[in-house]
Amino acid sequence: MPNPDIDYTRSYKKFEKLVRRNRWQTKYVSKWPGVERKPIIISEGDSWFDFPVKSLTDVLGVLLRYSLGLKNFGMDSNTNIIDFLSRDKTLDGIFLRLERSGDHSKELIAKTPDRCHGVWEEKYPSHTLYSALQNPVVREHLDAIVLSAGGNDMVDAVRHGVIQTYNGHWQTAYDHDRLAMAAQEVVQHFLQAILYRDEFAPQAQIITHSYAYAVHLHSGTTTEFDFSEAGKLIKELLKLLKAEMILSPLKMLGIDLTDMGDFKIVSKARLHETFDALGWPANQVDEENPKDGKGVHPERAHFIKAMLDALFNEVQNLPRLYEAQTDRPLERFTCLDIRNEVQDAKYWADFIHLNGDGYEIIAKLFSKKLQGLL
């Protein structure tokens, strides 16, 4: 089995060791070949950083790929922004990855795992930004925090009261106030994350992003992976390949293959199902074949853009909100506006997620910004 090129860790302890080693090398053996100061970066976010659910399947996915041909679940594939960014040699950072597909922005303020929203979060909770910042070595040397949050919050709000029965025009078929309130709640969570940064690692940059206009594919999130059956298969496969060594790193994530239970990734972000239920118009091709990917009806597209604009515009209020709370100007915070990037169906995997080509483009924008700031 090939040995994948790994440029990140999900373990606090390993991350601390990597940081200590790099800083020791740059202090005492800086003239050795290959020794250079590497940016120390924490990533926290949702599926744009974790798609499909790499936080749980990094190690296991490699085995599945080279034994069963199941692609895109292993750490040897690039399927999201951080996969590409952590392997960007021009940035060459050391990453601690905390993200989980399905997470809401409330995770940014959690001091302990909130055990909700994220995929399998209740049984296999992800680590939190707050807890990572408690490590003194991480606090001292942290250069940047990259965040992806708010998309799931907005879609959840939209599906539960914001959009209404279609009445002839998209602008009069949704609750403007409830949409604004959803965006404001997300921004409050960003504000608290910034305050955590200020308290524990004030030197660190924070970089987040808007979401690209998701108006190219009608199909919802397609990732479904039933571990209740796969767990049995994997257990037998491990015996066959005598690869019991894989159990140890999985247990570090809290995953016991002998007790997988009934778990399945089923997206809660199927926005177009709500459009359909409320009578919003759909392109004829979408109605005949929802997974055909022939575009989104203009009325739906207008609303989706308004939803993502509402979130981005509210983020622009962060400097004012921050100064009102701290009596200081907001510094070392950047929001990349990528709303008009990757505006071609060829860059999208489904309604809400980019494919590898799309995420690679966004990762390059992150890398360029980080290198300019660090």
BELURFEN-V485380 format. One line per field, one symbol per residue. phi: phi as a letter, one per 20 degrees, with the letter a starting at -180 (. if undefined). A space follows every 50 residues. Layout:
BEGIN
phi->???
END
This chain:
BEGIN
phi->.fefedcbbddgfffgfffgffffffedcfefgnebfdfdcddbrdffdc gfaffdcgfgfffffeddnfemdefecdcbffgfffdfffeledddddfb gnfefgffdfecgelbmfglffecfefdfgffffffffgfdfdbcdccbo ffgffffffcpfecgfcobffddbeffffffffffgffffffffffggfd bffffdccbfdfgecdcefffdfcbeefefgfffgfffffeldfffffff ffenddfebfmdcbecfedeffffgffemffcggffffbgefmdodggff fffgffffffffffffeggfffffedmcffclccdfedgeelebgfedea gddfegffffffffffffffffee
END
